[in-house]
Amino acid sequence: MLPVYPMAQTFFITTAIDYTNAAPHIGHAYEKILTDVVARYHRLKGEPVFFLTGVDQHGQKVQQTAQKQGMEPAAFARDITAKFLALWEKLGLSNDGWAATTDPLHKAVVSKILQQLFDAGEIYKASYSGFYSVRQEQFLTDKERGPDGEFGPEWGEVTDISEENYYFRLAKHRDWLLSYIDAHPGYVTPAFRQTELRNAVEKLSGDLCISRPKARLEWGIELPFDAGYVTYVWFDALVNYISFGGYWSGETPHNPAFDERWPALHVIGKDIMAPAHGVYWPIILHAAGFTDAEIPPLLVHGYINIGGAKMSKSLGNIVDPAVLAEKYGPGALRYYLMREAVTGQDMEFSEERLVVRYNSDLANDLGNLLNRTLNMAKRYRASVLKRVDPADPWLAEARAVAEQYAARMDQFQVHAALEAAFGLAAKCNAYIEAQAPWKLAKDPALADQLDGVLYRLAEALRILSILISPVLPDAARGMAAQLNVTAEPCLAGALNAEAALADGHTLGAPTPLFPRIETEPKA
């Protein structure tokens, strides 16, 4: 089943915002690159796109980490944010908006929604005595205990506290959320994650604490109805999707700028689907007056693992994407992550596999194909092409690959879309070997056949330059320049025969786009 797309004028796509209590790692990079690829693909389709990403700068973990380093939380958050910004620039993110939760715009929207929910009776004050996880910044119940009656290491430091706080009536909306999930089978992609979410909602019983007393935490957004408290970080962070999307940018919450974008497709990791994005967020929106048609769909990805284990500082298996991008180039990292990861599933990271993928697919298959084609066209035809019949069966098959690519990208299966595209590259390389243009060039009687071979190869490369552009935008531009194609890439240009290279088109000069990565031989 195809996912249910948001019905808005602009394709609005956003990632989960990053937590500024730690440096970025390969998992962050995968999520951002995936979102960037989906955004670029929709631009390739000719759709207006608004791509939002950012950083979640509040919370107890940020405050504690800053204190340990002898810094103010604001200064600490700025330093970590700068690292994220530098990495996303290096990896070529094409985001249109940047969400930083210390932004006054965001604070104002959070305050307005809190006041609205409080006035509607959706927020109340109550006392709590029990256990609290500092790492996860949440209150714990007996259901979080292990078989031995203890809280597991995933909760980090657990403290016993008694305090008054404000609560959001989460459980009140449980039945609505269950009915919404049942009525919208495309709410979560992939489908098995929707089943997981429904099971989590079934277990929902209590309400959500949405405040922390300033005596314990000062680094947050103050409650508009009680200056002695700040907002719980998960309530604050979730609101970024609408605050930076234009909500309350005028005198009323909904306005033309917001309504033409919303709802947004949220790209998130499986660890924050339940309860944050799949339970808290839709219920908050529902309670704030958003209709069922305005609940944002979720695209949920898996973990990037090493040795079967999720990356973590405690295990010492963190991979720095900035180091990889510097060592192999941003394109190599983007391609490897998109080609190897099945959207929704966990992926096993391997630096050796990155090198193999790059050398095999990019250097050997695509790069070599481009070089050979341009060199043969230059040697045998002074780089000038003779167009074949647009209805040529071989070219029709190449355009059919573009259709397969688009169908897979529409389902967020980027790895499968790339598999289709590079299948065309493999077909072209096999075609060269079967046709042997170097032999055709020796026989004047076979001139038309040689012209046809060179044209088909050049046209297939033009199509490939379009198909790879969401994942490898710089390489796609390089291919287009060498093919002497000046038009902006668009999906229609890969699907329609009318966009094919003109008769008499002159190709450019070849320059290696994907130099092989040479590795030291193992001892």
N, C-alpha and C positions, 0 to 999 in steps of 0.2 A: 504494500500500500504506500502510495506517495504521501509524504508529510503534508499536513495542512498548513499552507502558507498564510501569513498575516495579510489581511485584505487592506492594504494601505497604498497610498500613491508612491511612497518611497520605501524601498527595501531597507528596513532599519535592523541592523545586526549589532549585537554587543556581546563582549566577553564578560565573564566574571572578573571583577576588578581585583587586582593583586593586593596582598596584605603587606604593608610596609613594616613588618617585623623581621624580615629575612631577605637575603639577596635573591635575585631571580635564578631559577634553575631550568633544566631542559623541559620539565613539565609545563612551566609557564610559557616557554617558547613554543611548544607544540600547540597549545591552546590558541595563542595569538596568531600563529602562522595559519592554522586551520581557519580561523575567523577571517583573516585577511584574504585567504584564497577564496572563501565563499563570497566575500564582499566583491573582490575583483571579478569573479565569475559573473555576478549579477550586473556589474557595470559592463562586462563583455556582452551581456544580453541586451544592453541598451537601457537598463533600468536605472533610475536615480537611486543612489545608495547613501545611507548615513551609517557609518561604522564608528561605534563608540567603544573605547576601552579606557582604563584608568587605574587608580590606586585607592584602596581603602586605608585611610591614614589614622583612624581613631582606634580606641580600644585599650583594654588593660595590658595586653601583651606588648603593645607599642610603648605604653607608659613605663612598664617595668624594664623593658630592654633599654630604653633611653636612660632610665635612672642608673642602670648597671654601668652604662658607658659614660656617666656623668654629663648627660646632655638633656636639654629640654625636649619634650616630645615633638614639638613643631620642627625643631632643627634636625632631629633624628629622622623624622618623616621626610623632610626635604632631601636629606642625603640619600636615603634609600630610593625615593622617587626618581632622583637624578639617574640612578643606576638603571632603573627600568626604562626611563626615557631614552637613554643612550643605547640600550640593547635593542629596543623596538626600532630605533632609527637605523641601526646597523643591519637588522633583519628585514628592513624595507616595508614596515607596516604602513598601510595607506589609510589609517584612521582619520575620520573627519572631525571627531570630537574627543576630548580628553577629560575624564572625570577624576577630579581630586576632591575627596570628601571634606577637606577643610575649606573649600571654595564657599564664599558667602552665598552665592546663588543656591548651592546645595543645602546649606544650613537653613536657609529661608524656607525652602520647599519641605524639608523634614519637619520643621516647626509647624508649618501650616497643616500638614497631614496629621501630625500628633494632636494638634488642637481640634481638628475636625473629628477625629476618632474619639477624643475625650468628651467633646460636646455631645456626641451621639451615644454616649454610654458604652462605647466599645473598650474603654480603658478604665480600670479601677485600681484602688490601692489596697494592699493586703500585706500581712506579715508572713515571713517565711523562715523556717528553721530547717537546716539540712546541709547537704554537701554541695560544694561548688568546685568545678574544674577551671583552674586558671588558664591552662593551655587552650581549652576549647571555649572558654568564656561562657559557660552555661551551667545552670543548676542541674544536679543529678538526682535521680530517683533509684529505687531498688532495682528497677529493670536494667540499669546500667551496670550492676554488679556482676562479677563472674560467678562460675559455679562454686568457687571457694568463698563467696561472700565479700570479696574485695573488689575495689575498682581497678581495672587493668591499667597497664602502662600507657595506653593510648590517651588516657585522661590527664597524664602529667601530675602536677601537684594538685591534690584535692584537699580542700579545707572545709571545716565545719563552721557554718556561719548562721547567725540569726539577724534578720533585718527586715525593715519594711521596704516594699518596692511597688512599682506600678505594673499591672498586668493587662495584656491585650486578650480579649475573649476569643481565643483561637478555637477552642473546642465547640463553641456555638456554631461555627461554620463548617464543621466536619462533614455533615451530611451533604451540604451544598457541594463541597469539593469532590466527594465521592461521585455524586451524580454528574458533575462536570467532567471528570475523568472518563466516566462510562460513556458520556455523550460525545466525546472528542477523542477518537482513537489515534489521531495524529498529534496529540498534545505533546508527547515526548517521543523523540527519535534517538536511538532505535526503539522499536516497539517493546522489547523485553524490559527496558528500563521503565516504561510506563506501568508494566505489571508490578515491578519492584516498588514504584511510587504508590500505587494503589494499596499494596500490602502495608506500607508504612502509614498511610492515612487511616487505614482500618484500625490501627493500634493507637491512634491519637485519642488522648483523654484529657490532659490538662491544658491550662492556658499558658501564654508566653510572657515571661518577665521581660519588659521592654525598658527597664531603667536600671541604673546603678547609682547608689548614693555618692555624692561628691566626697564624702569622708573616705571612701574607698577608691574612687576613680574620678579624676577631674578632666581627663583627656577625652572629651566627647562633646556632643551637642546638647546644650542645656534644654530640659523640658520646658515648653512654653508656659505650662500651668503649675510648675513647681521648680523654683530656682535651686533647690537643694539636690537635684538629681540631673544626671546626664543620660542620654539615650543609649540603649544597648546597641553594640556595634553592628549586629546583624540587621536590626531594624534600619539603622542609619545607612548602612552600605547598600542594602537592597533598593532603597529609594533613588539611588544614583541613576538607575535606568530611565526613570521618568524626569528627574530634575534636570539632567543634562540632555534629555530629549526634547525639552521645551515646555514641560508641564509647569503651570503657574508662571509662565513667562510674561503673562499679561494680567489683566484685572480678574480673570476667571481661570480656573485650573485648566480646562480644555480650551484650546485656541487653534486656529488653522495650522500654525507651524507644527504643533504637537500632533494634531489629529492626522496630518498627512503622513506622518511617520509611524505612529503607534498602531498596533502593537509591534514590539521588536522581537526578533528571534534571539534568544539568549543561548550563547555557547558556554557551557559550564562543564566542570569535571564531575564524575560520578559521586565523589565524596561530598559534594555540596548540593546534590539534587534533593535529598531528604535529610533534614527537614527544611533547610533554608529556602531553596528556590522552588521546590515542588509543593511545600506545605505553607510556610510562613508567607511567602510572597503573593501567591494567588489569593490567599485569604485576606491579606492586608488590602490588596487592590479591590477585592469584592466588597469588603467592609467600607472602603472609601468611595464606593459608588461606581466602580468600573463594571461594565456589562460583561457577560460571558464572551462576547465577541472581542473584547479588549484584553482578555487574559493572554499573556505572551507565551508562545510555544518554546519548548526547550530542546536543544540539541546537546546530548550528553556524551562526552568522550570518556575514554578509560585512562588508566595510568600509563606512564612511561616507566617501566621497571628495569632493574639490573639484577641479573641472577634470580629472577622470579620475585624479587622484593621491591616494594615501592621505595623510591628515593627518599632518604631522610638524613638529616645531619647526624642523628644518633648512630646510624649505621655507617656513616662516612662514605656513602655512595652517590653523593651529589655530583652531577655533571653540569659544568658551567657552559651554557650555550654561547656566551661571548668568546670563550676560548676556542670552541669548535668553529665558530664563524670566522675568527681570525686565522685559524690554521688552514681551513679548507675552503673558505669563502661562504658568504650567506646563502648563495644559491644551492650549494651542495647540501647544506643543512636543511634548507626548506624542502628540497626535492626528497631527500632521504626520509624525513619525517612524514611527508605526505604520501610517499610511495609505499612505505612499510607499514604504517598504522592503518588498521581497519577502523573506521569511525565507530565509536561506541565500545570497542574492545581494548583490552590492555595491549601494550606493545613492549617487546623486549629490546632495550637499547644496546647497540653494539657499534663501537667506533670502527671496528674492522668491516662491519657490514656497510657502514656509511661509505667507506672507501670503495668497496666492491660495487655497490649500487652506482656510485658516481662514475667510476671507470667503465663499467659495463654499459649502462644506459646512456649516460650523457657523453662521455668521451668517445666510446667505441661506436655505439649505434647512431646517435643523433649527430654528434660533432663530426664524426667521420663521413656520415652521409652528406652533410652540408658541404664539407670540404671537397669530397669527390665530385659531387654534382657541379659545383661552381668551377672547379678546375677543368672538368671534361667539357663544360659548356664554353669555357674560355679557349681551350685548346682546339676544339673541333668546330665551334661556331662563333668565335669572337664574342662570346657571352650573349649573343642575340638569339631569342627563342622564336620558334614558329608554333603558333597555337594549333592545337588539335581540336577536333569537334567537341564542344562542351558536353555533349551527350556520351562521350567516350566511356565505355563500361569500366575501364580501369579507374578513371577519375570519379565515376559515380560510386565506386566502392570506397574510394578515399573519403568522399563526402558522407558516405554511410557511417564511416568511423566517427566522424564529427557528430553525427546523430547519436551514436552509442555513447560517446563522451558526454554529450549534453544530458542524456537520460540519467546517466550515473551521477553527474554533478548535481542534478536536480534532487537526487536522493541523498546528497552529501557524501556519496561514496567516492571520495577524491582518489583513493588508491586504485579503484576500478576504472575511473576515468583516465588516469595516467596509463594504466595497463592497456586500455584501448588505443590511446594516442601512440604509445611506443610500439604497439603492435603494427601500426602503420609504418613507423620507422623501420621495423624489422622487415616488413613486406618490401619496402623500397630497396633495402640492402640486398635482399634476395633477388629482386627484379634486376638490379645491376649485374649480379653474377649470371643470371639466366640470359640477359640480353647482350652482355659483353660489349658495351659501346665502343671499346677500343678496337674490336674486330669490325663492327659495323662501319667505323670511320675509314677503314681501308678499302671499302667497296662503294664506289659512287652510286651503284644501283640501289644501295640500301640507305641512301641519304634521307628519304622520308621516314624510314623506320628509326633512324638515329635521332632525327628531329623530334619524333613522337616520344622517344624514351627520355630525352633531355627535358622536354616540356612537362611530361608527367611527373618526373622527379622534382622539378622546380616548383610545380603547383602543389605537390604533396608537402613540400617543405614550407610553402606559404601557409598551408592549412595547419601544419604542425606548429608554426610560430604563433598562431592564434591560440591553439589548444593548450600550449604550455604557459601562456602568458599569465594566468592567475597564480601559478606556482613559481615560475621563473620569469618575472617581468623584465629583468635586465637582459637575460639571455634572449628572450623573445624580441626585444628591441634590437639586439645585436644581429639576430637572424634576419629580421625585416630589413635592416640596413644593408646587409650583405646581399639580400635578394633584390635590393633596390625598390622596396615596397614602402611607400610613404604614408599610405592610409592608416588611420588609427585602427588597431585590431578590434574586430567585433565578431560575435558568434555567427551572425548572418553571413559574414564574409567567408566562413568556413563551410557553411551549409549550402550556399547558392552558387550555381554554375556561373551566374552573371558576374560574380566578383572575381572570376579566375583571371590569371595573368593575361595581358593583352598580346595580340600577335605583334611581334617585333619588340617585345619587352627586352630590355638590356639588364642583365644581372650584374651585380657588383663583384668586387674582389673578395676572395676568401681570406678570413683571418681566424685562427683557431679560437673558438669560444670556450671549449672545455678541455684545457690541457690536462693530460693524465696526472693523477696523484701518484707519485712514486713513493713507495714505503720501503723502510729498511728490511732486508730479509731477516727472518727469524733465525736465531743461532741454533 
